[in-house]
């Protein structure tokens, strides 16, 4: 494994830590307020995702045609600016959208740089390390961010700005390298749609795009449902208790990410559908829980199945992208579809919450939809195929 992976792991850990600390800081702000409506948290998640969808035609090409290490620095500074706006009491929906812009720029460079640092043989392993360290950062960011925010919103936001800045400084040690790919002339939006058509030619690439979209749509929706479900069913009282509950989900994803390289190599991508089915089943089981420890263990297994599903899907997408439209463009294309799916899913739940649909019913329906969607995206996917 290329030793340059290590500074990337540290830098993206700090950035992901701060991403989730901000989220739970905003959740704490909502829970401490008596004026904000119940749909405000899913609305915040929605404005964060809008940036990914709107900027998708541009951020992939930007990452592929500039040194990805420098793109990571720019993205961190944008996210720090969004945190600064929150600190200055700017409307959270606007400020958190700016954080989303930084995240939209960050993602194609973060995943797109992996094929440059790790070859085919180590790509799944590199993704496993990145995914595992990202989830560890999510876990710690949730817990630490929520605890600090319950004590002081100002200190929590200041800490995230420091984290984003530190991530940018560490990224300076990554190589400055540009692997330019042939670009489609004309309007960038039209070129983006042509890239979609080119990338969807094979069942394998379709599965990589749609499978990633399915996972993140389910994860985002489950997270915002838990914010309402936990106080109602498990009697959670603050952001810290909700963060501690989702800790088990994060640990599960780390475990699944660690197990998957030997169980689902790129040559057997079709196997990834099995943990996706199991993830859906455990979401349905979670909707039937009404006590803390069974819920925690169920969240652990949801996370484990999710980690085993998303790691090989991400690795396949990066390799296919590097061989065709560019790894950064492929990740941006994936970001467009997965964030559009997340936006639609979270938006659908926001609409349901505004109409007083019970979170238990919403969680059950989510599990059923994930099961059905897994079947649809797995259709025509061949086994034992690399191309």
GUDO-694695 format. One line per field, with one value per residue (C-alpha): residue in one letter; chain; x, y, z. Coordinates in nm, 3 decimals, m for minus. Example, Ala and Ser with C-alpha at 12.3 -4.5 7.8 and 13.67 -1.06 7.14 Angstrom:
BEGIN
residu <- [a:s]
chaine <- [A:A]
xx <- [1.230:1.367]
yy <- [m0.450:m0.106]
zz <- [0.780:0.714]
END
This chain:
BEGIN
residu <- [x:x:x:x:x:x:x:x:x:x:x:x:x:x:x:x:x:x:x:x:x:x:x:x:x:x:x:x:x:x:x:x:x:x:x:x:x:x:x:x:x:x:x:x:x:x:x:x:x:x:x:x:x:x:x:x:x:x:x:x:x:x:x:x:x:x:x:x:x:x:x:x:x:x:x:x:x:x:x:x:x:x:x:x:x:x:x:x:x:x:x:x:x:x:x:x:x:x:x:x:x:x:x:x:x:x:x:x:x:x:x:x:x:x:x:x:x:x:x:x:x:x:x:x:x:x:x:x:x:x:x:x:x:x:x:x:x:x:x:x:x:x:x:x:x:x:x:x:x:x:x:x:x:x:x:x:x:x:x:x:x:x:x:x:x:x:x:x:x:x:x:x:x:x:x:x:x:x:x:x:x:x:x:x:x:x:x:x:x:x:x:x:x:x:x:x:x:x:x:x:x:x:x:x:x:x:x:x:x:x:x:x:x:x:x:x:x:x:x:x:x:x:x:x:x:x:x:x:x:x:x:x:x:x:x:x:x:x:x:x:x:x:x:x:x:x:x:x:x:x:x:x:x:x:x:x:x:x:x:x:x:x:x:x:x:x:x:x:x:x:x:x:x:x:x:x:x:x:x:x:x:x:x:x:x:x:x:x:x:x:x:x:x:x:x:x:x:x:x:x:x:x:x:x:x:x:x:x:x:x:x:x:x:x:x:x:x:x:x:x:x:x:x:x:x:x:x:x:x:x:x:x:x:x:x:x:x:x:x:x:x:x:x:x:x:x:x:x:x:x:x:x:x:x:x:x:x:x:x:x:x:x:x:x:x:x:x:x:x:x:x:x:x:x:x:x:x:x:x:x:x:x:x:x:x:x:x]
chaine <- [A:A:A:A:A:A:A:A:A:A:A:A:A:A:A:A:A:A:A:A:A:A:A:A:A:A:A:A:A:A:A:A:A:A:A:A:A:A:A:A:A:A:A:A:A:A:A:A:A:A:A:A:A:A:A:A:A:A:A:A:A:A:A:A:A:A:A:A:A:A:A:A:A:A:A:A:A:A:A:A:A:A:A:A:A:A:A:A:A:A:A:A:A:A:A:A:A:A:A:A:A:A:A:A:A:A:A:A:A:A:A:A:A:A:A:A:A:A:A:A:A:A:A:A:A:A:A:A:A:A:A:A:A:A:A:A:A:A:A:A:A:A:A:A:A:A:A:A:A:A:A:A:A:A:A:A:A:A:A:A:A:A:A:A:A:A:A:A:A:A:A:A:A:A:A:A:A:A:A:A:A:A:A:A:A:A:A:A:A:A:A:A:A:A:A:A:A:A:A:A:A:A:A:A:A:A:A:A:A:A:A:A:A:A:A:A:A:A:A:A:A:A:A:A:A:A:A:A:A:A:A:A:A:A:A:A:A:A:A:A:A:A:A:A:A:A:A:A:A:A:A:A:A:A:A:A:A:A:A:A:A:A:A:A:A:A:A:A:A:A:A:A:A:A:A:A:A:A:A:A:A:A:A:A:A:A:A:A:A:A:A:A:A:A:A:A:A:A:A:A:A:A:A:A:A:A:A:A:A:A:A:A:A:A:A:A:A:A:A:A:A:A:A:A:A:A:A:A:A:A:A:A:A:A:A:A:A:A:A:A:A:A:A:A:A:A:A:A:A:A:A:A:A:A:A:A:A:A:A:A:A:A:A:A:A:A:A:A:A:A:A:A:A:A:A:A:A:A:A:A:A:A:A:A:A:A:A]
xx <- [0.000:0.129:0.240:0.076:m0.256:m0.181:m0.192:m0.511:m0.663:m0.577:m0.694:m1.026:m1.079:m1.055:m1.283:m1.546:m1.524:m1.603:m1.883:m2.069:m1.988:m2.158:m2.463:m2.513:m2.439:m2.728:m2.946:m2.862:m2.958:m3.296:m3.359:m3.272:m3.505:m3.877:m3.946:m3.814:m4.067:m4.023:m3.944:m3.641:m3.380:m3.478:m3.497:m3.136:m3.031:m3.209:m3.033:m2.700:m2.777:m2.894:m2.534:m2.428:m2.706:m2.668:m2.286:m2.245:m2.182:m1.882:m1.713:m1.601:m1.428:m1.279:m1.127:m0.997:m0.837:m0.670:m0.446:m0.694:m0.487:m0.538:m0.908:m0.937:m0.784:m1.028:m1.321:m1.213:m1.187:m1.540:m1.672:m1.488:m1.656:m1.998:m1.918:m1.810:m2.146:m2.323:m2.099:m2.207:m2.575:m2.653:m2.974:m2.872:m3.039:m2.813:m2.494:m2.536:m2.593:m2.246:m2.101:m2.276:m2.103:m1.766:m1.863:m1.977:m1.634:m1.453:m1.610:m1.488:m1.133:m1.132:m1.245:m1.094:m0.743:m0.754:m0.687:m0.384:m0.246:m0.353:m0.361:m0.625:m0.486:m0.520:m0.821:m1.081:m0.843:m0.782:m1.157:m1.201:m0.953:m1.111:m1.464:m1.364:m1.178:m1.464:m1.717:m1.487:m1.475:m1.854:m1.881:m1.645:m1.780:m2.134:m2.047:m1.796:m1.989:m2.316:m2.160:m1.978:m2.287:m2.505:m2.252:m2.176:m2.280:m2.001:m1.728:m1.866:m1.860:m1.515:m1.385:m1.518:m1.344:m1.016:m1.070:m1.135:m0.825:m0.607:m0.734:m0.639:m0.287:m0.227:m0.348:m0.053:0.166:m0.022:0.132:0.041:m0.057:m0.297:m0.420:m0.625:m0.894:m1.044:m1.331:m1.650:m1.667:m1.960:m2.188:m2.074:m2.433:m2.475:m2.136:m2.246:m2.555:m2.337:m2.110:m2.414:m2.510:m2.156:m2.126:m2.457:m2.364:m2.281:m2.485:m2.178:m2.146:m2.523:m2.510:m2.220:m2.411:m2.757:m2.628:m2.437:m2.744:m2.959:m2.722:m2.686:m3.055:m3.137:m2.864:m2.964:m3.333:m3.271:m3.057:m3.325:m3.597:m3.392:m3.380:m3.760:m3.800:m3.552:m3.719:m4.063:m3.991:m3.671:m3.731:m3.396:m3.371:m3.089:m2.847:m2.588:m2.824:m2.923:m2.555:m2.475:m2.756:m2.623:m2.275:m2.378:m2.468:m2.124:m1.938:m2.132:m2.022:m1.659:m1.691:m1.852:m1.587:m1.311:m1.465:m1.558:m1.223:m1.181:m1.551:m1.648:m1.357:m1.419:m1.442:m1.754:m1.939:m2.275:m2.231:m2.280:m2.657:m2.677:m2.577:m2.807:m3.104:m3.004:m2.965:m3.326:m3.450:m3.278:m3.429:m3.773:m3.677:m3.562:m3.906:m4.050:m3.811:m3.916:m3.620:m3.268:m3.035:m3.222:m3.234:m2.859:m2.774:m3.008:m2.843:m2.506:m2.618:m2.773:m2.435:m2.239:m2.448:m2.428:m2.047:m2.019:m2.239:m2.093:m1.717:m1.702:m1.957:m1.733:m1.420:m1.588:m1.709:m1.363:m1.193:m1.455:m1.436:m1.057:m1.071:m1.338:m1.453:m1.205:m1.230:m1.325:m1.598:m1.726:m1.743:m1.921:m2.165:m2.221:m2.260:m2.528:m2.736:m2.683:m2.751:m3.052:m3.175:m3.099:m3.271:m3.582:m3.585:m3.525:m3.762:m4.026:m3.978:m3.988:m4.324:m4.444:m4.325:m4.503:m4.821:m4.767:m4.673:m4.539:m4.162:m4.222:m4.434:m4.181:m3.896:m4.091:m4.170:m3.804:m3.691:m3.946:m3.844:m3.472:m3.550:m3.746:m3.491:m3.207:m3.388:m3.435:m3.076:m2.939:m3.127:m2.903:m2.584:m2.344:m2.116:m1.740:m1.692:m1.442:m1.557]
yy <- [0.000:0.345:0.533:0.849:0.691:0.771:1.153:1.120:0.900:1.156:1.456:1.305:1.176:1.532:1.665:1.394:1.443:1.811:1.738:1.531:1.754:2.037:1.821:1.732:2.089:2.202:1.921:2.048:2.401:2.270:2.063:2.361:2.590:2.613:2.806:2.574:2.323:1.945:1.931:2.161:1.881:1.694:2.034:2.101:1.766:1.855:2.191:2.017:1.768:2.030:2.142:1.791:1.771:2.123:2.120:1.761:1.861:2.073:1.928:1.603:1.775:2.027:1.740:1.558:1.865:2.006:1.844:1.656:1.732:2.104:2.057:1.893:2.204:2.437:2.220:2.225:2.603:2.631:2.403:2.611:2.922:2.758:2.678:3.038:3.159:2.938:3.087:3.434:3.339:3.338:3.144:2.776:2.664:2.902:2.836:2.458:2.476:2.637:2.343:2.122:2.309:2.230:1.865:1.846:1.971:1.743:1.409:1.363:1.458:1.236:0.921:1.016:1.036:0.675:0.508:0.740:0.618:0.251:0.019:m0.239:m0.492:m0.258:m0.048:m0.238:m0.239:0.137:0.195:m0.022:0.192:0.515:0.396:0.259:0.575:0.789:0.601:0.623:0.999:1.006:0.812:1.040:1.355:1.265:1.189:1.469:1.723:1.648:1.658:1.985:2.137:2.042:2.238:2.527:2.582:2.840:2.600:2.323:2.542:2.680:2.325:2.232:2.532:2.419:2.064:2.179:2.401:2.120:1.885:2.141:2.178:1.799:1.768:1.986:1.674:1.484:1.476:1.746:1.536:1.584:1.290:1.472:1.287:1.381:1.623:1.643:1.982:2.220:2.292:2.129:2.032:1.861:1.694:1.568:1.403:1.243:1.108:0.956:0.783:0.655:0.532:0.346:0.118:m0.191:m0.358:m0.339:0.040:0.083:m0.129:0.080:0.407:0.292:0.075:0.364:0.585:0.327:0.296:0.668:0.742:0.476:0.597:0.965:0.891:0.652:0.914:1.184:0.935:0.835:1.200:1.186:0.814:0.794:1.059:0.912:0.539:0.520:0.845:1.002:1.352:1.537:1.533:1.335:1.043:1.031:1.040:0.755:0.552:0.599:0.505:0.140:0.207:0.359:0.074:m0.171:0.004:m0.007:m0.381:m0.444:m0.235:m0.437:m0.774:m0.708:m0.701:m1.080:m1.164:m0.946:m0.881:m0.669:m0.985:m1.090:m0.759:m0.936:m1.070:m0.715:m0.748:m1.000:m0.756:m0.497:m0.731:m0.799:m0.425:m0.373:m0.658:m0.516:m0.171:m0.335:m0.517:m0.186:m0.033:m0.302:m0.227:m0.036:m0.082:0.056:m0.247:m0.445:m0.122:m0.071:m0.424:m0.393:m0.065:m0.242:m0.509:m0.247:m0.072:m0.393:m0.491:m0.137:m0.134:m0.469:m0.332:0.014:m0.060:m0.288:m0.067:0.240:0.050:m0.074:0.275:0.432:0.170:0.192:0.570:0.584:0.363:0.578:0.931:0.992:0.880:1.229:1.262:0.914:1.001:1.328:1.136:0.896:1.196:1.340:1.022:0.931:1.284:1.320:0.991:1.120:1.450:1.276:1.029:1.290:1.529:1.258:1.202:1.578:1.589:1.288:1.441:1.767:1.561:1.384:1.039:0.833:0.767:0.396:0.364:0.568:0.339:0.024:0.165:0.264:m0.095:m0.231:0.022:m0.062:m0.433:m0.371:m0.124:m0.373:m0.627:m0.373:m0.244:m0.603:m0.712:m0.824:m0.790:m1.067:m1.253:m1.315:m1.007:m0.723:m0.500]
zz <- [0.000:m0.096:0.217:0.082:0.178:0.545:0.530:0.322:0.593:0.863:0.661:0.558:0.915:1.050:0.777:0.829:1.207:1.164:0.913:1.168:1.462:1.271:1.201:1.566:1.669:1.448:1.589:1.938:1.829:1.707:2.023:2.245:2.053:2.121:1.799:1.526:1.380:1.384:1.011:1.050:1.090:0.770:0.596:0.704:0.562:0.238:0.186:0.248:m0.030:m0.280:m0.333:m0.442:m0.699:m0.841:m0.858:m0.987:m1.353:m1.250:m0.940:m1.105:m1.394:m1.151:m0.949:m1.259:m1.418:m1.107:m0.844:m0.626:m0.316:m0.375:m0.444:m0.101:0.058:m0.121:m0.012:0.353:0.349:0.206:0.483:0.743:0.600:0.640:1.003:1.050:0.919:1.174:1.442:1.327:1.371:0.999:0.917:0.967:0.643:0.446:0.644:0.637:0.260:0.231:0.425:0.170:m0.115:0.043:0.087:m0.277:m0.391:m0.144:m0.235:m0.598:m0.499:m0.189:m0.370:m0.705:m0.564:m0.441:m0.779:m0.812:m0.478:m0.491:m0.791:m0.878:m0.630:m0.331:m0.435:m0.230:0.068:0.033:0.014:0.322:0.514:0.391:0.467:0.808:0.909:0.776:0.986:1.289:1.229:1.199:1.524:1.715:1.549:1.651:2.012:2.074:1.867:2.047:2.394:2.328:2.161:2.459:2.669:2.428:2.065:2.023:2.135:1.913:1.602:1.684:1.712:1.367:1.210:1.369:1.237:0.879:0.890:1.027:0.754:0.488:0.633:0.643:0.283:0.176:0.215:m0.059:m0.410:m0.662:m0.961:m1.252:m1.464:m1.725:m1.916:m2.249:m2.190:m2.392:m2.570:m2.530:m2.237:m1.915:m1.835:m2.174:m2.130:m1.789:m1.938:m2.207:m1.933:m1.764:m2.089:m2.138:m1.782:m1.779:m2.068:m1.858:m1.579:m1.357:m1.378:m1.337:m1.022:m0.885:m0.938:m0.831:m0.546:m0.391:m0.432:m0.256:0.040:0.105:0.055:0.315:0.554:0.533:0.581:0.869:1.043:1.031:1.131:1.436:1.551:1.589:1.665:1.956:2.178:2.103:2.138:2.347:2.542:2.443:2.588:2.407:2.113:2.311:2.373:2.006:1.904:2.147:1.991:1.637:1.763:1.719:1.355:1.296:1.470:1.254:0.935:1.053:1.117:0.778:0.600:0.768:0.677:0.316:0.122:0.145:0.115:m0.185:m0.425:m0.735:m0.945:m0.749:m0.717:m0.747:m0.393:m0.259:m0.308:m0.018:0.262:0.101:0.142:0.503:0.573:0.457:0.675:0.985:0.923:0.931:1.252:1.407:1.346:1.577:1.866:2.177:2.414:2.405:2.386:2.117:1.915:1.959:1.844:1.546:1.446:1.467:1.219:0.989:0.985:0.930:0.629:0.493:0.521:0.343:0.064:0.000:0.007:m0.302:m0.480:m0.429:m0.540:m0.858:m0.945:m0.899:m1.115:m1.392:m1.379:m1.400:m1.710:m1.878:m1.783:m1.498:m1.137:m1.014:m1.277:m1.190:m0.820:m0.903:m1.120:m0.833:m0.603:m0.829:m0.822:m0.459:m0.335:m0.563:m0.414:m0.062:m0.137:m0.265:0.025:0.297:0.121:0.117:0.488:0.552:0.375:0.576:0.904:0.823:0.782:1.116:0.984:1.277:1.265:1.336:1.022:0.822:0.934:0.839:0.494:0.450:0.510:0.263:m0.002:0.041:m0.004:m0.323:m0.462:m0.402:m0.617:m0.897:m0.906:m0.895:m1.209:m1.498:m1.291:m1.409:m1.171:m1.211:m1.426:m1.402:m1.685]
END
